[in-house]
Amino acid sequence: MVTHAHPDHVGGLAEMQRRTGAEIWMHPADAALVRRGVLGRPLEAGPSRLSRTVVSALGRFSSRQGEPVVVAHELSDDEELPFDGLRAVHTPGHTEGHLALLLPREGGVLFVGDAANHMARLSLGALHERAAVSRRSIDKLAALQFEVACFAHGRAIRHGASAAFGELAKSLDAAAPEGPPVEAR
């Protein structure tokens, strides 16, 4: 299962697949890219200075050509995988096809991918294909029930994770400028 098509998540996918024969599972929007060997998607800066700096520095490296990869399974939102009830949660914004995964046992474990980060604190993160869409994905995650959250970047939240996402959503609402909602593509 691959959360999204950025080079740090799919750069070694072709080699891993050759060595292990692993079947790749992804959302169709990002699967279409890795099948063509495209590693990455365009970046848009979020509202923070850090985001603008990172996107400015990394923007030209956000997409490059690699080896094509066979994607065996395309996952849609709320699709259950055949692994202990693991469920795909489409969380676009970081990339169009970003997926989080929710394991419903043990109080719920959310594998967040890059939909959010938990470095010094829980945050939206600095890199987005579409920042406004990333923001809406936080609302979607905050509406789920899970005790633990594991991140691609940052440390896990071991207790009260869905409440922490609820607080993040509230803080993002408070900081958001007024205006009409942005439609997802």
PyMOL commands that place a pseudoatom at each C-alpha (Angstrom):
pseudoatom trace, name=CA, resn=MET, resi=1, chain=A, elem=C, hetatm=0, pos=[0.000, 0.000, 0.000]
pseudoatom trace, name=CA, resn=VAL, resi=2, chain=A, elem=C, hetatm=0, pos=[1.485, 3.323, -1.083]
pseudoatom trace, name=CA, resn=THR, resi=3, chain=A, elem=C, hetatm=0, pos=[-0.004, 6.535, 0.314]
pseudoatom trace, name=CA, resn=HIS, resi=4, chain=A, elem=C, hetatm=0, pos=[0.993, 8.817, -2.562]
pseudoatom trace, name=CA, resn=ALA, resi=5, chain=A, elem=C, hetatm=0, pos=[3.290, 9.476, -5.518]
pseudoatom trace, name=CA, resn=HIS, resi=6, chain=A, elem=C, hetatm=0, pos=[6.067, 11.668, -4.144]
pseudoatom trace, name=CA, resn=PRO, resi=7, chain=A, elem=C, hetatm=0, pos=[9.672, 10.578, -4.737]
pseudoatom trace, name=CA, resn=ASP, resi=8, chain=A, elem=C, hetatm=0, pos=[10.329, 9.824, -1.048]
pseudoatom trace, name=CA, resn=HIS, resi=9, chain=A, elem=C, hetatm=0, pos=[7.445, 7.317, -1.121]
pseudoatom trace, name=CA, resn=VAL, resi=10, chain=A, elem=C, hetatm=0, pos=[7.722, 5.798, -4.627]
pseudoatom trace, name=CA, resn=GLY, resi=11, chain=A, elem=C, hetatm=0, pos=[11.355, 6.376, -5.616]
pseudoatom trace, name=CA, resn=GLY, resi=12, chain=A, elem=C, hetatm=0, pos=[12.405, 2.803, -4.784]
pseudoatom trace, name=CA, resn=LEU, resi=13, chain=A, elem=C, hetatm=0, pos=[9.085, 1.170, -5.635]
pseudoatom trace, name=CA, resn=ALA, resi=14, chain=A, elem=C, hetatm=0, pos=[10.178, -0.429, -8.929]
pseudoatom trace, name=CA, resn=GLU, resi=15, chain=A, elem=C, hetatm=0, pos=[13.245, -1.998, -7.296]
pseudoatom trace, name=CA, resn=MET, resi=16, chain=A, elem=C, hetatm=0, pos=[11.234, -3.200, -4.312]
pseudoatom trace, name=CA, resn=GLN, resi=17, chain=A, elem=C, hetatm=0, pos=[8.671, -4.730, -6.637]
pseudoatom trace, name=CA, resn=ARG, resi=18, chain=A, elem=C, hetatm=0, pos=[11.419, -6.509, -8.636]
pseudoatom trace, name=CA, resn=ARG, resi=19, chain=A, elem=C, hetatm=0, pos=[13.052, -7.917, -5.505]
pseudoatom trace, name=CA, resn=THR, resi=20, chain=A, elem=C, hetatm=0, pos=[9.900, -8.977, -3.649]
pseudoatom trace, name=CA, resn=GLY, resi=21, chain=A, elem=C, hetatm=0, pos=[7.138, -9.361, -6.230]
pseudoatom trace, name=CA, resn=ALA, resi=22, chain=A, elem=C, hetatm=0, pos=[4.979, -7.159, -4.002]
pseudoatom trace, name=CA, resn=GLU, resi=23, chain=A, elem=C, hetatm=0, pos=[1.599, -6.036, -5.297]
pseudoatom trace, name=CA, resn=ILE, resi=24, chain=A, elem=C, hetatm=0, pos=[1.200, -2.254, -5.229]
pseudoatom trace, name=CA, resn=TRP, resi=25, chain=A, elem=C, hetatm=0, pos=[-2.037, -0.663, -3.986]
pseudoatom trace, name=CA, resn=MET, resi=26, chain=A, elem=C, hetatm=0, pos=[-2.713, 3.064, -4.616]
pseudoatom trace, name=CA, resn=HIS, resi=27, chain=A, elem=C, hetatm=0, pos=[-5.411, 5.606, -5.384]
pseudoatom trace, name=CA, resn=PRO, resi=28, chain=A, elem=C, hetatm=0, pos=[-6.070, 5.871, -9.172]
pseudoatom trace, name=CA, resn=ALA, resi=29, chain=A, elem=C, hetatm=0, pos=[-4.960, 9.529, -9.427]
pseudoatom trace, name=CA, resn=ASP, resi=30, chain=A, elem=C, hetatm=0, pos=[-1.431, 8.765, -8.221]
pseudoatom trace, name=CA, resn=ALA, resi=31, chain=A, elem=C, hetatm=0, pos=[-1.312, 5.221, -9.648]
pseudoatom trace, name=CA, resn=ALA, resi=32, chain=A, elem=C, hetatm=0, pos=[-1.622, 6.691, -13.154]
pseudoatom trace, name=CA, resn=LEU, resi=33, chain=A, elem=C, hetatm=0, pos=[1.637, 8.577, -12.592]
pseudoatom trace, name=CA, resn=VAL, resi=34, chain=A, elem=C, hetatm=0, pos=[3.746, 5.739, -11.189]
pseudoatom trace, name=CA, resn=ARG, resi=35, chain=A, elem=C, hetatm=0, pos=[2.615, 3.450, -13.984]
pseudoatom trace, name=CA, resn=ARG, resi=36, chain=A, elem=C, hetatm=0, pos=[4.300, 5.941, -16.351]
pseudoatom trace, name=CA, resn=GLY, resi=37, chain=A, elem=C, hetatm=0, pos=[7.356, 6.251, -14.097]
pseudoatom trace, name=CA, resn=VAL, resi=38, chain=A, elem=C, hetatm=0, pos=[6.505, 9.786, -12.947]
pseudoatom trace, name=CA, resn=LEU, resi=39, chain=A, elem=C, hetatm=0, pos=[7.795, 10.285, -9.418]
pseudoatom trace, name=CA, resn=GLY, resi=40, chain=A, elem=C, hetatm=0, pos=[6.018, 13.234, -7.862]
pseudoatom trace, name=CA, resn=ARG, resi=41, chain=A, elem=C, hetatm=0, pos=[3.374, 15.838, -8.457]
pseudoatom trace, name=CA, resn=PRO, resi=42, chain=A, elem=C, hetatm=0, pos=[3.473, 19.652, -8.618]
pseudoatom trace, name=CA, resn=LEU, resi=43, chain=A, elem=C, hetatm=0, pos=[3.717, 21.543, -5.328]
pseudoatom trace, name=CA, resn=GLU, resi=44, chain=A, elem=C, hetatm=0, pos=[1.768, 24.563, -4.084]
pseudoatom trace, name=CA, resn=ALA, resi=45, chain=A, elem=C, hetatm=0, pos=[2.885, 26.565, -1.062]
pseudoatom trace, name=CA, resn=GLY, resi=46, chain=A, elem=C, hetatm=0, pos=[0.588, 26.652, 1.938]
pseudoatom trace, name=CA, resn=PRO, resi=47, chain=A, elem=C, hetatm=0, pos=[-0.060, 29.762, 4.020]
pseudoatom trace, name=CA, resn=SER, resi=48, chain=A, elem=C, hetatm=0, pos=[3.056, 29.602, 6.205]
pseudoatom trace, name=CA, resn=ARG, resi=49, chain=A, elem=C, hetatm=0, pos=[6.441, 31.158, 5.534]
pseudoatom trace, name=CA, resn=LEU, resi=50, chain=A, elem=C, hetatm=0, pos=[8.029, 27.728, 6.050]
pseudoatom trace, name=CA, resn=SER, resi=51, chain=A, elem=C, hetatm=0, pos=[5.787, 26.264, 3.353]
pseudoatom trace, name=CA, resn=ARG, resi=52, chain=A, elem=C, hetatm=0, pos=[6.681, 29.006, 0.877]
pseudoatom trace, name=CA, resn=THR, resi=53, chain=A, elem=C, hetatm=0, pos=[10.395, 28.525, 1.593]
pseudoatom trace, name=CA, resn=VAL, resi=54, chain=A, elem=C, hetatm=0, pos=[10.266, 24.738, 1.251]
pseudoatom trace, name=CA, resn=VAL, resi=55, chain=A, elem=C, hetatm=0, pos=[8.222, 24.832, -1.958]
pseudoatom trace, name=CA, resn=SER, resi=56, chain=A, elem=C, hetatm=0, pos=[10.553, 27.437, -3.409]
pseudoatom trace, name=CA, resn=ALA, resi=57, chain=A, elem=C, hetatm=0, pos=[13.566, 25.255, -2.591]
pseudoatom trace, name=CA, resn=LEU, resi=58, chain=A, elem=C, hetatm=0, pos=[12.062, 21.891, -3.573]
pseudoatom trace, name=CA, resn=GLY, resi=59, chain=A, elem=C, hetatm=0, pos=[9.613, 22.863, -6.287]
pseudoatom trace, name=CA, resn=ARG, resi=60, chain=A, elem=C, hetatm=0, pos=[11.880, 22.035, -9.179]
pseudoatom trace, name=CA, resn=PHE, resi=61, chain=A, elem=C, hetatm=0, pos=[12.536, 18.587, -7.657]
pseudoatom trace, name=CA, resn=SER, resi=62, chain=A, elem=C, hetatm=0, pos=[8.886, 17.760, -6.955]
pseudoatom trace, name=CA, resn=SER, resi=63, chain=A, elem=C, hetatm=0, pos=[8.513, 15.593, -10.057]
pseudoatom trace, name=CA, resn=ARG, resi=64, chain=A, elem=C, hetatm=0, pos=[11.008, 13.539, -11.992]
pseudoatom trace, name=CA, resn=GLN, resi=65, chain=A, elem=C, hetatm=0, pos=[11.104, 10.522, -14.278]
pseudoatom trace, name=CA, resn=GLY, resi=66, chain=A, elem=C, hetatm=0, pos=[11.791, 7.103, -12.819]
pseudoatom trace, name=CA, resn=GLU, resi=67, chain=A, elem=C, hetatm=0, pos=[10.992, 3.516, -13.694]
pseudoatom trace, name=CA, resn=PRO, resi=68, chain=A, elem=C, hetatm=0, pos=[7.386, 2.577, -14.449]
pseudoatom trace, name=CA, resn=VAL, resi=69, chain=A, elem=C, hetatm=0, pos=[5.715, 0.475, -11.747]
pseudoatom trace, name=CA, resn=VAL, resi=70, chain=A, elem=C, hetatm=0, pos=[2.896, -2.054, -12.058]
pseudoatom trace, name=CA, resn=VAL, resi=71, chain=A, elem=C, hetatm=0, pos=[0.022, -1.021, -9.780]
pseudoatom trace, name=CA, resn=ALA, resi=72, chain=A, elem=C, hetatm=0, pos=[-2.097, -4.098, -9.121]
pseudoatom trace, name=CA, resn=HIS, resi=73, chain=A, elem=C, hetatm=0, pos=[-4.940, -2.523, -7.153]
pseudoatom trace, name=CA, resn=GLU, resi=74, chain=A, elem=C, hetatm=0, pos=[-6.545, 0.914, -7.301]
pseudoatom trace, name=CA, resn=LEU, resi=75, chain=A, elem=C, hetatm=0, pos=[-8.258, 1.993, -4.083]
pseudoatom trace, name=CA, resn=SER, resi=76, chain=A, elem=C, hetatm=0, pos=[-11.157, 4.376, -3.729]
pseudoatom trace, name=CA, resn=ASP, resi=77, chain=A, elem=C, hetatm=0, pos=[-12.381, 6.250, -0.668]
pseudoatom trace, name=CA, resn=ASP, resi=78, chain=A, elem=C, hetatm=0, pos=[-13.783, 4.065, 2.123]
pseudoatom trace, name=CA, resn=GLU, resi=79, chain=A, elem=C, hetatm=0, pos=[-12.744, 0.852, 0.373]
pseudoatom trace, name=CA, resn=GLU, resi=80, chain=A, elem=C, hetatm=0, pos=[-11.952, -2.000, 2.718]
pseudoatom trace, name=CA, resn=LEU, resi=81, chain=A, elem=C, hetatm=0, pos=[-8.718, -3.858, 2.050]
pseudoatom trace, name=CA, resn=PRO, resi=82, chain=A, elem=C, hetatm=0, pos=[-8.424, -7.586, 2.805]
pseudoatom trace, name=CA, resn=PHE, resi=83, chain=A, elem=C, hetatm=0, pos=[-6.183, -6.950, 5.826]
pseudoatom trace, name=CA, resn=ASP, resi=84, chain=A, elem=C, hetatm=0, pos=[-7.993, -6.972, 9.211]
pseudoatom trace, name=CA, resn=GLY, resi=85, chain=A, elem=C, hetatm=0, pos=[-10.632, -4.491, 8.060]
pseudoatom trace, name=CA, resn=LEU, resi=86, chain=A, elem=C, hetatm=0, pos=[-8.053, -1.886, 6.986]
pseudoatom trace, name=CA, resn=ARG, resi=87, chain=A, elem=C, hetatm=0, pos=[-9.905, 0.931, 5.214]
pseudoatom trace, name=CA, resn=ALA, resi=88, chain=A, elem=C, hetatm=0, pos=[-8.644, 3.429, 2.627]
pseudoatom trace, name=CA, resn=VAL, resi=89, chain=A, elem=C, hetatm=0, pos=[-9.443, 7.086, 3.349]
pseudoatom trace, name=CA, resn=HIS, resi=90, chain=A, elem=C, hetatm=0, pos=[-8.958, 9.406, 0.371]
pseudoatom trace, name=CA, resn=THR, resi=91, chain=A, elem=C, hetatm=0, pos=[-7.249, 12.524, 1.726]
pseudoatom trace, name=CA, resn=PRO, resi=92, chain=A, elem=C, hetatm=0, pos=[-6.349, 14.649, -1.301]
pseudoatom trace, name=CA, resn=GLY, resi=93, chain=A, elem=C, hetatm=0, pos=[-4.366, 17.834, -1.060]
pseudoatom trace, name=CA, resn=HIS, resi=94, chain=A, elem=C, hetatm=0, pos=[-0.833, 16.709, -0.362]
pseudoatom trace, name=CA, resn=THR, resi=95, chain=A, elem=C, hetatm=0, pos=[-1.331, 14.946, -3.688]
pseudoatom trace, name=CA, resn=GLU, resi=96, chain=A, elem=C, hetatm=0, pos=[-4.530, 14.388, -5.651]
pseudoatom trace, name=CA, resn=GLY, resi=97, chain=A, elem=C, hetatm=0, pos=[-4.443, 10.669, -4.882]
pseudoatom trace, name=CA, resn=HIS, resi=98, chain=A, elem=C, hetatm=0, pos=[-3.184, 10.737, -1.283]
pseudoatom trace, name=CA, resn=LEU, resi=99, chain=A, elem=C, hetatm=0, pos=[-4.570, 7.983, 0.940]
pseudoatom trace, name=CA, resn=ALA, resi=100, chain=A, elem=C, hetatm=0, pos=[-4.593, 7.499, 4.683]
pseudoatom trace, name=CA, resn=LEU, resi=101, chain=A, elem=C, hetatm=0, pos=[-5.412, 4.085, 6.126]
pseudoatom trace, name=CA, resn=LEU, resi=102, chain=A, elem=C, hetatm=0, pos=[-7.639, 3.334, 9.111]
pseudoatom trace, name=CA, resn=LEU, resi=103, chain=A, elem=C, hetatm=0, pos=[-7.268, 0.088, 11.039]
pseudoatom trace, name=CA, resn=PRO, resi=104, chain=A, elem=C, hetatm=0, pos=[-10.421, -0.231, 13.165]
pseudoatom trace, name=CA, resn=ARG, resi=105, chain=A, elem=C, hetatm=0, pos=[-9.054, -2.437, 15.946]
pseudoatom trace, name=CA, resn=GLU, resi=106, chain=A, elem=C, hetatm=0, pos=[-7.362, -1.491, 19.235]
pseudoatom trace, name=CA, resn=GLY, resi=107, chain=A, elem=C, hetatm=0, pos=[-9.419, 1.721, 19.414]
pseudoatom trace, name=CA, resn=GLY, resi=108, chain=A, elem=C, hetatm=0, pos=[-8.457, 2.603, 15.858]
pseudoatom trace, name=CA, resn=VAL, resi=109, chain=A, elem=C, hetatm=0, pos=[-5.060, 3.241, 14.297]
pseudoatom trace, name=CA, resn=LEU, resi=110, chain=A, elem=C, hetatm=0, pos=[-4.775, 5.857, 11.555]
pseudoatom trace, name=CA, resn=PHE, resi=111, chain=A, elem=C, hetatm=0, pos=[-1.824, 5.681, 9.187]
pseudoatom trace, name=CA, resn=VAL, resi=112, chain=A, elem=C, hetatm=0, pos=[-1.827, 9.339, 8.162]
pseudoatom trace, name=CA, resn=GLY, resi=113, chain=A, elem=C, hetatm=0, pos=[0.816, 9.291, 5.440]
pseudoatom trace, name=CA, resn=ASP, resi=114, chain=A, elem=C, hetatm=0, pos=[1.583, 12.944, 4.623]
pseudoatom trace, name=CA, resn=ALA, resi=115, chain=A, elem=C, hetatm=0, pos=[-1.952, 14.319, 5.132]
pseudoatom trace, name=CA, resn=ALA, resi=116, chain=A, elem=C, hetatm=0, pos=[-0.506, 15.855, 8.330]
pseudoatom trace, name=CA, resn=ASN, resi=117, chain=A, elem=C, hetatm=0, pos=[2.814, 15.917, 10.166]
pseudoatom trace, name=CA, resn=HIS, resi=118, chain=A, elem=C, hetatm=0, pos=[3.690, 15.482, 13.819]
pseudoatom trace, name=CA, resn=MET, resi=119, chain=A, elem=C, hetatm=0, pos=[7.169, 16.883, 14.240]
pseudoatom trace, name=CA, resn=ALA, resi=120, chain=A, elem=C, hetatm=0, pos=[7.248, 19.485, 17.037]
pseudoatom trace, name=CA, resn=ARG, resi=121, chain=A, elem=C, hetatm=0, pos=[3.422, 19.504, 17.030]
pseudoatom trace, name=CA, resn=LEU, resi=122, chain=A, elem=C, hetatm=0, pos=[0.529, 18.185, 14.961]
pseudoatom trace, name=CA, resn=SER, resi=123, chain=A, elem=C, hetatm=0, pos=[0.259, 20.336, 11.837]
pseudoatom trace, name=CA, resn=LEU, resi=124, chain=A, elem=C, hetatm=0, pos=[-1.010, 20.426, 8.293]
pseudoatom trace, name=CA, resn=GLY, resi=125, chain=A, elem=C, hetatm=0, pos=[2.504, 20.201, 6.897]
pseudoatom trace, name=CA, resn=ALA, resi=126, chain=A, elem=C, hetatm=0, pos=[4.341, 22.410, 4.443]
pseudoatom trace, name=CA, resn=LEU, resi=127, chain=A, elem=C, hetatm=0, pos=[3.965, 20.664, 1.074]
pseudoatom trace, name=CA, resn=HIS, resi=128, chain=A, elem=C, hetatm=0, pos=[0.751, 20.418, -0.908]
pseudoatom trace, name=CA, resn=GLU, resi=129, chain=A, elem=C, hetatm=0, pos=[-0.420, 19.932, -4.431]
pseudoatom trace, name=CA, resn=ARG, resi=130, chain=A, elem=C, hetatm=0, pos=[-3.500, 21.945, -3.372]
pseudoatom trace, name=CA, resn=ALA, resi=131, chain=A, elem=C, hetatm=0, pos=[-3.306, 23.509, 0.103]
pseudoatom trace, name=CA, resn=ALA, resi=132, chain=A, elem=C, hetatm=0, pos=[-7.038, 24.285, 0.447]
pseudoatom trace, name=CA, resn=VAL, resi=133, chain=A, elem=C, hetatm=0, pos=[-7.903, 20.674, -0.358]
pseudoatom trace, name=CA, resn=SER, resi=134, chain=A, elem=C, hetatm=0, pos=[-5.356, 19.466, 2.233]
pseudoatom trace, name=CA, resn=ARG, resi=135, chain=A, elem=C, hetatm=0, pos=[-7.178, 21.564, 4.788]
pseudoatom trace, name=CA, resn=ARG, resi=136, chain=A, elem=C, hetatm=0, pos=[-10.500, 19.833, 4.020]
pseudoatom trace, name=CA, resn=SER, resi=137, chain=A, elem=C, hetatm=0, pos=[-8.826, 16.442, 4.381]
pseudoatom trace, name=CA, resn=ILE, resi=138, chain=A, elem=C, hetatm=0, pos=[-7.958, 17.358, 7.972]
pseudoatom trace, name=CA, resn=ASP, resi=139, chain=A, elem=C, hetatm=0, pos=[-11.693, 17.861, 8.636]
pseudoatom trace, name=CA, resn=LYS, resi=140, chain=A, elem=C, hetatm=0, pos=[-12.363, 14.434, 7.143]
pseudoatom trace, name=CA, resn=LEU, resi=141, chain=A, elem=C, hetatm=0, pos=[-9.739, 12.794, 9.362]
pseudoatom trace, name=CA, resn=ALA, resi=142, chain=A, elem=C, hetatm=0, pos=[-10.992, 14.670, 12.436]
pseudoatom trace, name=CA, resn=ALA, resi=143, chain=A, elem=C, hetatm=0, pos=[-14.444, 13.134, 11.908]
pseudoatom trace, name=CA, resn=LEU, resi=144, chain=A, elem=C, hetatm=0, pos=[-13.048, 9.582, 12.223]
pseudoatom trace, name=CA, resn=GLN, resi=145, chain=A, elem=C, hetatm=0, pos=[-12.552, 7.663, 15.475]
pseudoatom trace, name=CA, resn=PHE, resi=146, chain=A, elem=C, hetatm=0, pos=[-9.004, 6.474, 16.218]
pseudoatom trace, name=CA, resn=GLU, resi=147, chain=A, elem=C, hetatm=0, pos=[-6.853, 6.337, 19.311]
pseudoatom trace, name=CA, resn=VAL, resi=148, chain=A, elem=C, hetatm=0, pos=[-3.436, 6.203, 17.587]
pseudoatom trace, name=CA, resn=ALA, resi=149, chain=A, elem=C, hetatm=0, pos=[-2.047, 8.106, 14.597]
pseudoatom trace, name=CA, resn=CYS, resi=150, chain=A, elem=C, hetatm=0, pos=[1.154, 7.146, 12.756]
pseudoatom trace, name=CA, resn=PHE, resi=151, chain=A, elem=C, hetatm=0, pos=[2.785, 9.604, 10.365]
pseudoatom trace, name=CA, resn=ALA, resi=152, chain=A, elem=C, hetatm=0, pos=[5.138, 9.317, 7.405]
pseudoatom trace, name=CA, resn=HIS, resi=153, chain=A, elem=C, hetatm=0, pos=[7.012, 12.285, 8.896]
pseudoatom trace, name=CA, resn=GLY, resi=154, chain=A, elem=C, hetatm=0, pos=[7.058, 12.715, 12.645]
pseudoatom trace, name=CA, resn=ARG, resi=155, chain=A, elem=C, hetatm=0, pos=[6.316, 10.783, 15.779]
pseudoatom trace, name=CA, resn=ALA, resi=156, chain=A, elem=C, hetatm=0, pos=[3.160, 8.810, 16.497]
pseudoatom trace, name=CA, resn=ILE, resi=157, chain=A, elem=C, hetatm=0, pos=[0.329, 10.067, 18.680]
pseudoatom trace, name=CA, resn=ARG, resi=158, chain=A, elem=C, hetatm=0, pos=[-0.321, 7.121, 20.989]
pseudoatom trace, name=CA, resn=HIS, resi=159, chain=A, elem=C, hetatm=0, pos=[-3.461, 8.292, 22.833]
pseudoatom trace, name=CA, resn=GLY, resi=160, chain=A, elem=C, hetatm=0, pos=[-6.351, 10.587, 21.929]
pseudoatom trace, name=CA, resn=ALA, resi=161, chain=A, elem=C, hetatm=0, pos=[-5.291, 11.028, 18.311]
pseudoatom trace, name=CA, resn=SER, resi=162, chain=A, elem=C, hetatm=0, pos=[-8.741, 11.763, 16.833]
pseudoatom trace, name=CA, resn=ALA, resi=163, chain=A, elem=C, hetatm=0, pos=[-9.270, 14.458, 19.494]
pseudoatom trace, name=CA, resn=ALA, resi=164, chain=A, elem=C, hetatm=0, pos=[-5.903, 15.963, 18.513]
pseudoatom trace, name=CA, resn=PHE, resi=165, chain=A, elem=C, hetatm=0, pos=[-7.047, 16.074, 14.875]
pseudoatom trace, name=CA, resn=GLY, resi=166, chain=A, elem=C, hetatm=0, pos=[-10.265, 17.755, 16.008]
pseudoatom trace, name=CA, resn=GLU, resi=167, chain=A, elem=C, hetatm=0, pos=[-8.205, 20.434, 17.755]
pseudoatom trace, name=CA, resn=LEU, resi=168, chain=A, elem=C, hetatm=0, pos=[-6.039, 20.871, 14.654]
pseudoatom trace, name=CA, resn=ALA, resi=169, chain=A, elem=C, hetatm=0, pos=[-9.162, 21.328, 12.510]
pseudoatom trace, name=CA, resn=LYS, resi=170, chain=A, elem=C, hetatm=0, pos=[-10.492, 23.963, 14.935]
pseudoatom trace, name=CA, resn=SER, resi=171, chain=A, elem=C, hetatm=0, pos=[-7.181, 25.841, 14.952]
pseudoatom trace, name=CA, resn=LEU, resi=172, chain=A, elem=C, hetatm=0, pos=[-7.042, 25.812, 11.150]
pseudoatom trace, name=CA, resn=ASP, resi=173, chain=A, elem=C, hetatm=0, pos=[-10.636, 27.124, 11.037]
pseudoatom trace, name=CA, resn=ALA, resi=174, chain=A, elem=C, hetatm=0, pos=[-9.692, 29.961, 13.393]
pseudoatom trace, name=CA, resn=ALA, resi=175, chain=A, elem=C, hetatm=0, pos=[-6.674, 30.884, 11.258]
pseudoatom trace, name=CA, resn=ALA, resi=176, chain=A, elem=C, hetatm=0, pos=[-8.428, 30.596, 7.873]
pseudoatom trace, name=CA, resn=PRO, resi=177, chain=A, elem=C, hetatm=0, pos=[-9.335, 33.752, 5.980]
pseudoatom trace, name=CA, resn=GLU, resi=178, chain=A, elem=C, hetatm=0, pos=[-13.001, 34.175, 5.146]
pseudoatom trace, name=CA, resn=GLY, resi=179, chain=A, elem=C, hetatm=0, pos=[-14.055, 33.310, 1.639]
pseudoatom trace, name=CA, resn=PRO, resi=180, chain=A, elem=C, hetatm=0, pos=[-15.882, 30.750, -0.449]
pseudoatom trace, name=CA, resn=PRO, resi=181, chain=A, elem=C, hetatm=0, pos=[-14.781, 27.110, -0.216]
pseudoatom trace, name=CA, resn=VAL, resi=182, chain=A, elem=C, hetatm=0, pos=[-12.465, 25.857, -2.926]
pseudoatom trace, name=CA, resn=GLU, resi=183, chain=A, elem=C, hetatm=0, pos=[-13.862, 22.988, -4.978]
pseudoatom trace, name=CA, resn=ALA, resi=184, chain=A, elem=C, hetatm=0, pos=[-11.822, 19.793, -5.180]
pseudoatom trace, name=CA, resn=ARG, resi=185, chain=A, elem=C, hetatm=0, pos=[-10.900, 18.687, -8.653]
for i in range(1, 185): cmd.bond("trace and resi %d" % i, "trace and resi %d" % (i + 1))
show_as sticks, trace
zoom trace
